[in-house]
Amino acid sequence: LHSYFSVGAVALTHEQGLDGCAYTDKATGAGGAVKRQTGDVTVAAEVDRLYAGVPPSLTLVDGALNRRVCITFEGSRTAVVWNPWAAIAAGMADLPDDGYRRFVCVETANAGPEVSTLAPGRTHTLVAPIAAGSY
């Protein structure tokens, strides 16, 4: 569930709910280092993180548009937070050079240490209800 959220200004946006979660940092030059989140997630450079053991809901706070977006995780304990930042965005054909300033991607997933393997005939449901409102 690869969700891109339009924001007024990524510099005025933060993600609540991942404090204390372990994450794999896949950003350029990070080498896949495993780290632990301290406080809210902010975007001030390239971000490409796979968070494990996430709580059942996260809140994206968009300070420029005065809104909160609540993302609920059902059937998943993994989140990916991504923004390519300037250098990578400049090389992307489907994104304006400054487009990275107006979105953040928060994916609901079963990845990394929390991959779901299903036996034949079995099912797994992953749902991500999303609700937005002003504050």
Secondary structure, 3 states (H helix, E strand, C coil): CCCEEECCCHHHEEEECCCCCEEEECCCCCCCEEEECCCCEECCCCEEEEEECCCCEEEEEECCCCEEEEEECECCCEEEEEECHHHHHHCCCCCCCCHHHHEEEEEEECCHHHCCCCCCCCCCCCECCEEEEEC
